[in-house]
Amino acid sequence: MSHHRSGARGASGWRGGSATRFARQFLRSAKYVTFCLALVGAIRPCAAAELAVSVVEASGRALGDVVVTIAPASGAAVLPTSGPRSAVMDQRHRAFVPRVLAIATGASVEFPNNDDVNHQVYSFSPAKRFQLPLYKGAHHPPVSFDQQGLVVLGCNIHDEMVGYIYVTDAPWFGTTGPDGTLRITAPPAGDYRISIWSPLIADPPSALTRIVHVDAAEGATSRVQLTRALRARPEPRPRRGDWEY
Ligand SMILES: [Cu+2]
């Protein structure tokens, strides 16, 4: 389709010269064809079906930064989607940004410190134990996460800093935006188990899973409304007591 557009543009420049009546007509019809092709492109249902998962608090307010994982309900193995193999966990205003990061198992994460103060990032979580000695800027190479599980991040200087890296084998995953919704291109038609997690959610894990049928044409939507108030402070906390000096 793009060559039609460029063809019309080229003819347009040529019209300024000794354009014949035939050429003008040709030009008009070329523009018309281009317009129709554009119109057809806009209308054609080329957009793939969508899977949208929304999370709302007990109060009805949308909840962002919630990890959503999606896998076949049958438990059948699916090759991981070609999601990003690298991600960034920034540090700004003495906080991890984003607060919650979901990555595929095997992905690596950069930890740039964009504050004026030094941070010493660490995790004692079984899924990944590491520490980045006191630094500012992009001082350390990316850290790879090769094991599924929750990695709780802390800073050895600033106790109030806590962040989470959710490492998952799920073929589809993401985090909800400020509108409380994750939207992805729908997986192939079938039944899927959708699970959510957030350090602020107090509802029991059994209440945080849904089985959803994805339709090839319609996709699917799922809405999870929490029943308990959010935690006042995120859990679990970094295990600073495990530091060995
Ligand atoms: Cu710090």
Boltz pocket constraint, residues with backbone or C-beta under 6 A from the ligand:
constraints:
  - pocket:
      binder: B
      contacts: [[A, 94], [A, 118], [A, 119], [A, 120], [A, 155], [A, 156], [A, 157], [A, 158], [A, 161]]
      max_distance: 6.0
